[in-house]
Amino acid sequence: MPVTAKLSRKFYEKLGEDVTNELVEWFNSVDATYRSDLREVNEHNFVRFEAKLEQRLAELKSDLVKWMFAFWAPTAIAVVALLFRR
């Protein structure tokens, strides 16, 4: 939602309608440019954040598989050893 700049009546009286309107248009165009740039930066940062989050999630699943193997392998060996002991 663009915000249009408005200047006081004194600007219009001192500078005239044309110059003041041109100044207002310039302010509005600068504002639109900054908003557009900010939107692009935010989108870029969100993409980077999402990529890092996905990478960390993949690392977490990898670590989880390693820990599961570390805990279940000795248990499986113990169960197999108990079965052969009978």
N, C-alpha and C positions, 0 to 999 in steps of 0.2 A: 504494500500500500504506500505509494509515494506521498511524501509530505512536501507541499509546495511552500516555499519561503514567501513571507510577506514582510514588506518593509513599512516603516511608519510613514505617515503622511508628509513628514518633514523631508524625507528623501525625495518624494515626488515633487515637492515644492522647490527644493534646491537644485535637483538634477534634471528634473523634467520627466515626463511620462516615458519617453523612448529609452533614455539611459537607465532609468530605474527598472523598467520592464526587462531590459537586456540583462541587468545585474541579477534580477530575480531568476531569469531563465538560466543564467550561468550557474547560480547557486544550486538550482534544481538539477542541472545536468551533472554537476560535480557530485551532488548527493546520490544521484542514480548510479554514477560510475563507482563510487565507493561502496554502495550497496551491492552492486554486481560483483565487484572484486571480493568483498567479504563473503558473499554467497559461494563463489568459486573456492576460496580458501577453506571455508567450512566443509564443503563437499569433499575437497581433497583430503583434509584432515580426517573426515569420517571414513573415507576409503582406506586410509593408512591404519586407522584404529581398528577397523573391521579385519584387515589383513593380519595385523598383529594378534588380535583376539583369536582368529582362526588358527594361526600358527601355534599359539600357546595352548589352545584346546587340543590340537594334534599332539603336541609334546606331552600334555597331561595324559592322553589316552595311551601314548607309548610308554610312559612311566608306569601307568596303572597295569599294563600288560606285563611289564618286567616284574613288578612287585607281586602280581598274582602268580606268576610262574615261580618266583622265589619262595612263596608260601605253600603253593599246592604241590610242587615237585617233591619236597621232602615228605609231605603227607602221603602222597601217592606211593612213594618208595616204601614208607613204613607200612602201609596197608598191604602192598604186594608182599613184603617180607613176612608179615603176619599170616597171610594166606599160605605161603609156602612152608611156614613153620609147622603147620598142623599136619 
